[in-house]
Amino acid sequence: MWIQTISGRQFNLSNIEPEAICLEDIAHSLSNICRFNGHTKSFYSVAEHCVVMSHLVPADAQAGALMHDAGEAYIGDISTPLKNLAPALGDIENRILEAVLQKYGIEYARHRGLLKEADLRMLETERLQLMANPKIENWECTRHIEAFDVGLPSWTPYQAKTEFLNRAYALCITD
């Protein structure tokens, strides 16, 4: 069971191997996937989310922040409520992320708590800036989370891909 990526590779979803991971594939796919299943006021990609978050964490956690959603490049941005209904999807995403982290030698486990907190703060920031009705306050996962004081520029997919790759290279993440 495999998918074809933009680089022409076959990515096997049932036998995930670090050698099948490609930075260009990740950047391209994440730049074309809209957060919140597209239910935002303007296009806002997973790639942009990752780049912005990578600038908001300490230097030693930036590579992990940039790549924290890399698994979505191969399975899409599956909403947390759906992952809660179908936990196998989250398991597959986690296996892909583990392969990405292994391939690029990214230390993630040590920063897991910090990255989870930053991701929730990004979620609250995005909720307030991108959702049609940010006054809906019953998002349990962000109820007591403080948004980052940062504006979200809503890049085009091309801009998001370029920024993602530039950020990866700046953090010494290369194939």
Secondary structure per residue as TSV (DSSP state, phi and psi in degrees):
chain	resnum	aa	ss	phi	psi
A	1	M	-	360.0	108.1
A	2	W	E	-136.9	162.0
A	3	I	E	-120.3	153.9
A	4	Q	E	-95.0	133.9
A	5	T	-	-98.3	171.7
A	6	I	T	-61.3	-27.6
A	7	S	T	-80.6	-4.7
A	8	G	S	92.4	0.4
A	9	R	-	-73.2	156.9
A	10	Q	E	-101.5	118.4
A	11	F	E	-103.5	113.2
A	12	N	E	-84.1	113.5
A	13	L	S	-75.3	-18.8
A	14	S	S	-98.5	-10.1
A	15	N	S	-140.8	77.9
A	16	I	-	-78.8	122.3
A	17	E	-	-126.8	137.4
A	18	P	G	-54.1	-31.4
A	19	E	G	-64.4	-22.0
A	20	A	G	-84.2	-9.4
A	21	I	-	-79.2	138.4
A	22	C	-	-138.5	127.8
A	23	L	H	-58.0	-41.9
A	24	E	H	-61.0	-40.5
A	25	D	H	-62.6	-44.1
A	26	I	H	-62.6	-50.7
A	27	A	H	-60.6	-44.5
A	28	H	H	-64.2	-49.4
A	29	S	H	-65.5	-50.2
A	30	L	H	-62.0	-29.5
A	31	S	H	-73.5	-18.5
A	32	N	H	-100.9	-3.9
A	33	I	-	-99.3	122.2
A	34	C	B	-84.7	136.4
A	35	R	G	-63.0	158.3
A	36	F	G	58.6	33.4
A	37	N	G	54.4	29.5
A	38	G	G	83.5	4.0
A	39	H	-	-88.5	52.1
A	40	T	S	-120.6	160.0
A	41	K	S	-65.5	-29.8
A	42	S	S	-143.6	161.9
A	43	F	-	-62.0	131.0
A	44	Y	-	-145.3	110.1
A	45	S	B	-85.3	160.3
A	46	V	H	-61.8	-36.7
A	47	A	H	-60.7	-45.3
A	48	E	H	-62.3	-44.1
A	49	H	H	-53.2	-46.4
A	50	C	H	-67.5	-42.6
A	51	V	H	-63.5	-48.9
A	52	V	H	-59.1	-47.3
A	53	M	H	-60.9	-36.7
A	54	S	H	-64.5	-22.3
A	55	H	T	-87.1	-8.1
A	56	L	S	-108.2	4.6
A	57	V	S	-117.4	163.3
A	58	P	-	-57.5	154.8
A	59	A	G	-53.1	-40.9
A	60	D	G	-73.9	-7.2
A	61	A	G	-110.0	0.2
A	62	Q	H	-65.7	-40.1
A	63	A	H	-64.3	-41.9
A	64	G	H	-63.1	-39.2
A	65	A	H	-64.4	-44.3
A	66	L	H	-61.5	-38.3
A	67	M	H	-99.7	4.6
A	68	H	T	-62.0	-23.6
A	69	D	T	-110.2	17.7
A	70	A	T	-59.2	-29.4
A	71	G	T	-60.0	-28.2
A	72	E	H	-66.5	-18.9
A	73	A	H	-63.4	-22.2
A	74	Y	H	-109.6	-14.8
A	75	I	H	-130.8	-2.6
A	76	G	-	89.4	169.6
A	77	D	-	-89.0	96.0
A	78	I	-	-88.9	124.8
A	79	S	-	-62.7	148.9
A	80	T	H	-57.3	-42.6
A	81	P	H	-58.1	-37.7
A	82	L	H	-69.9	-40.3
A	83	K	H	-60.8	-35.2
A	84	N	H	-66.7	-32.2
A	85	L	H	-78.8	-29.6
A	86	A	-	-132.1	76.1
A	87	P	H	-58.2	-22.7
A	88	A	H	-61.4	-31.2
A	89	L	H	-63.6	-43.8
A	90	G	H	-64.2	-35.3
A	91	D	H	-63.9	-43.3
A	92	I	H	-63.2	-46.0
A	93	E	H	-58.8	-42.4
A	94	N	H	-64.5	-37.8
A	95	R	H	-65.2	-39.5
A	96	I	H	-65.0	-45.2
A	97	L	H	-58.8	-42.4
A	98	E	H	-58.7	-40.7
A	99	A	H	-65.8	-40.1
A	100	V	H	-62.7	-48.2
A	101	L	H	-62.5	-39.8
A	102	Q	H	-64.2	-47.2
A	103	K	H	-59.1	-43.5
A	104	Y	H	-96.4	4.2
A	105	G	T	61.9	39.2
A	106	I	-	-92.8	126.1
A	107	E	-	-77.2	117.3
A	108	Y	-	-121.2	-43.3
A	109	A	G	-55.8	-40.9
A	110	R	G	-64.4	-26.8
A	111	H	G	-106.7	7.5
A	112	R	H	-52.4	-48.4
A	113	G	H	-63.6	-45.7
A	114	L	H	-62.3	-42.0
A	115	L	H	-69.8	-36.2
A	116	K	H	-64.3	-43.4
A	117	E	H	-63.5	-44.0
A	118	A	H	-63.2	-38.3
A	119	D	H	-64.8	-40.2
A	120	L	H	-67.2	-38.2
A	121	R	H	-65.8	-37.6
A	122	M	H	-63.7	-42.1
A	123	L	H	-58.5	-45.1
A	124	E	H	-66.3	-41.0
A	125	T	H	-59.9	-46.5
A	126	E	H	-66.6	-40.4
A	127	R	H	-57.1	-46.0
A	128	L	H	-69.8	-34.7
A	129	Q	H	-96.2	-25.6
A	130	L	H	-114.0	-20.1
A	131	M	S	-83.7	147.6
A	132	A	S	-63.3	-32.5
A	133	N	-	-131.1	78.9
A	134	P	T	-69.5	-7.3
A	135	K	T	-75.5	-14.0
A	136	I	-	-66.8	114.2
A	137	E	-	-109.0	15.5
A	138	N	-	-96.3	28.4
A	139	W	-	-79.6	97.1
A	140	E	G	-55.2	-39.2
A	141	C	G	-68.9	-19.0
A	142	T	G	-117.8	12.8
A	143	R	T	-52.4	-42.7
A	144	H	T	-114.6	25.9
A	145	I	-	-102.1	136.2
A	146	E	-	-90.7	131.0
A	147	A	-	-68.7	153.9
A	148	F	-	-72.9	150.2
A	149	D	S	-91.2	76.6
A	150	V	-	-148.7	141.5
A	151	G	-	-87.9	145.3
A	152	L	-	-103.8	117.3
A	153	P	-	-78.4	-14.1
A	154	S	-	54.7	72.0
A	155	W	-	-71.4	158.7
A	156	T	-	-71.7	163.8
A	157	P	H	-56.5	-40.6
A	158	Y	H	-61.6	-46.4
A	159	Q	H	-61.3	-42.7
A	160	A	H	-63.5	-41.7
A	161	K	H	-63.6	-45.7
A	162	T	H	-61.3	-46.8
A	163	E	H	-64.4	-39.2
A	164	F	H	-63.1	-48.7
A	165	L	H	-64.0	-43.1
A	166	N	H	-60.8	-40.8
A	167	R	H	-66.8	-41.9
A	168	A	H	-59.0	-47.7
A	169	Y	H	-62.9	-39.8
A	170	A	H	-63.2	-29.3
A	171	L	T	-93.8	11.8
A	172	C	T	63.8	33.8
A	173	I	-	-100.8	110.7
A	174	T	-	-142.8	159.2
A	175	D	-	-76.6	360.0
